[in-house]
């Protein structure tokens, strides 16, 4: 299947998910319970409206890595309902502004309605594509991708574009699934496995190769949970 077809399918899937046409069938904890399991701060969890948690689909908790580099202006790339953006403003005083970018306009509207009153001008929303970010070079101090990295079959192009919009010395923090063994062949026939970050997963070795080839330096890699063929992990890398 071509990269264009995969991208089109994923976009259509999430449009339906955020409009209620698709339903999430994740096993285990979901929504607010998942946030607590991942270690999100209780204060932020309790302050957000209940309906926000219906649209909360992270791959991990970015804050142990993110708070060490979060300053100035950041980009939440593929923000979804933007829970992570809200939390980072609660756990650090050094972030001046967060830009929430997603390709699905519907979820940006939901996010804006949920968070606008509590964040004033420290939030902005932008509908755009991570392949062609609508920002000038060096616009951000950090970029966050939580459950986004594996939605892109061309990760090199994604990383190069993220690097372009980062200032010199800026950082990326990524939470996603990574491979600990080869996937069975039948995964490639399951399109939803692309939408849920499985088919796009890479090994740690492949990740390091991708970072080195796109001008990033891996600073920290954390494996948080083993799930079948996958490792739920997060990493911090610098430009």
N, C-alpha and C positions, 0 to 999 in steps of 0.2 A: 504494500500500500504506500502511496506517495506521501511525502511530508505535507503537501497541501491538503490531501484528503483527511489525514489524521487531524490536522489543525482544524479543519472545517467540522469534523465530527465532534471534537472536544468542545468547540465553541457552541455548537447546537445543543450538546448535552447539558452544558451549564446554563444556557438560556432557558431550557425547559426545567432544569432543577430549581432555578431561582424564581420561576413563574409558577411552580407547583405542579407542572405537567409530569415531571419525573419525581420519584421518591428515593430518598437515601435509604439504603438497606445495610448500613454498616453494622458489623457485629460488635458487641461489647458496649462500652460507655459512649454516650453521644452528648452533644450540646454542652450544657453547664456541667454535667457529670464528667464529661471528657476533659473540659478545661481544668476541673479540680484534680483529675487523675494526672494530667500533664504537669501540674504544679503552677498553674496561673494563680496570681494573687487573689485571695478571697475578697478583698476590698473592691477590686475592679469587677470581679464576677458579679457581686451583689448589686452593684450600681447600674449595670446595663439592663435595658428592658428585656423581659422574658422572651419576646418573639425573636430577638436577635439570635438566640441560641439555636433556632430552627435552621439557620443558614451558616452555622459555624462548622467548617470542614478543614481543620488544620492537619498537618503531618507531624507536628511536634511543638515544643515550647521553645521559642527562640530567645527568651529573655536572659538566661544565664550567659549567653554569648553576646547578645545584642546590647545589653546595658553597659558592657565594658567599652563599646565604641559609639554608642548613640549620643550624638551631639549635633548641634546646628540644624541642618535640614536633611530630612531623610525621605526615601521613596519606598512605600509599601507596594511592591510590584505584584499584581494579581491579588489585590487586597481582599476581594470578596466582601463580606459584611464589615470588615475593618476592625474587628475586635483587637487585633494586635496593635493597631495604631493607637487606639484608645488606651490600652494598657501601658504602652511605652511612655505615654505622657504622664501616666500615674506613677511610674517607678523611677523616672529620672527628671531632673529639672533642667538639664542641659540641652534638651531638644527644643529648638525654636519653632519648627514647623514640620509636618508630615504631609506628603502628597500621596493620596490614595488613588492608585491607578488600577483599572480593570477593563477588560474588553467587553464585559457585559454591563450595559447601561442600567438595566433593571436593578442589579444588586447595588450599584452606586447610589441610586435613588433611595433604596432601603437604608443603606448605610448613612447617607446624609440626613435622613429623617431621624435616625436613631441617635446620632452623635452630635449634631450641629449645636444643640443648646448647651452642651457641656464642654465644648472645646473652642468656641469662639473662632478667632481667625488663625488658630494654630493648625487647622485642617484645611486642605483643599482636595477637591475631587476631580479626576481627569479620566475620560474614557479614551483608551488608547491600546495599542498593540505593543507588546514587549519586543517584537522584532524591529520596530521602528518607533522608538520612544520620542515623544514630541517635546524634548528638552534639549537645551544646549549642552555642549561638552562641559564637564566639571560642575554640574549643577547641584550635586548632592554629596553629603559627607558619608552616607551609608545607604545601602539598598537591602531590603528584606524580601525574601521569597519563602513563604511557608506553604508547602504543598503546591508549588508552581513549577519548580525546576523540571520535574518529570513529565510535565504536560507538553514539553517541547522536544521534538525528535532531533532538532538541530541545536544542540546545547552549545556548540561553539559560537554560533551566531548570537544566541541569547547572552552568553557571557561577554562577548565583544561589545554588545550594545550596552550592557550594564557597566562595563568598564569605561565606555565612552562618557557616560553621564556622571561618573564618579570623579571627584577631585583627586589630585595626586595624594596618595596615602589613604584614600577612602577605603571602606570595607563593604563586603557583602556577607550576609548571614543567611544560610539556607537550611531549612528543615524539610526532609523528604525521606522516601524509602530508597535504600541502596541494596544492591544484590550481594548476597553471601554465597549463592550458587546459581547455576544456570536455570532459567525458567523452562518448564516443560513446553514443547512446541505448540500445544494447543492454546497457549496464552496469546500468541500472535493472531489467532483467529477471533479473539474476543475484543471487540472494539471498546467495550466499557472498561477493560483493563488499562487502556490508555487514559481514559477520563479519571480513573482512580489511582494514577501515579505508579502503576505496576509495570506496564510494558516499557515505560520510559526510564526505568531504573537502571543505573550503571553501578559497576563495582567501585570500591575505593581506589583501586589502581587506575581505572579509567578516569575517575574524577580528577585525580592528581595530574594525569596527562592533559586533561582538558584545561585545568587551571594553569598549568605551566605554559601551554600553547597559546593562551589568551592573555597573558601578562598578569596573572594573579599568583600570589604566594599563599599557600595554605598555612594558617596559623594554628588552627585547632580543629579537631574532628572528634565528635562525641557519638558513640554508639549507645543508644538509650534502651533499645528493646529488640529482641529477635522474634520475627514473625514469619514462620514458614521459610520461604526462600529469601526473605528480606531482613534488612537491618533498618529499624527506624532510627535515623541519625540526624545530626545537625553539624554544620561546619562554619567556620569563620575564615575568610580569606581577605587579603589586602591587595590593593592595586600597587 
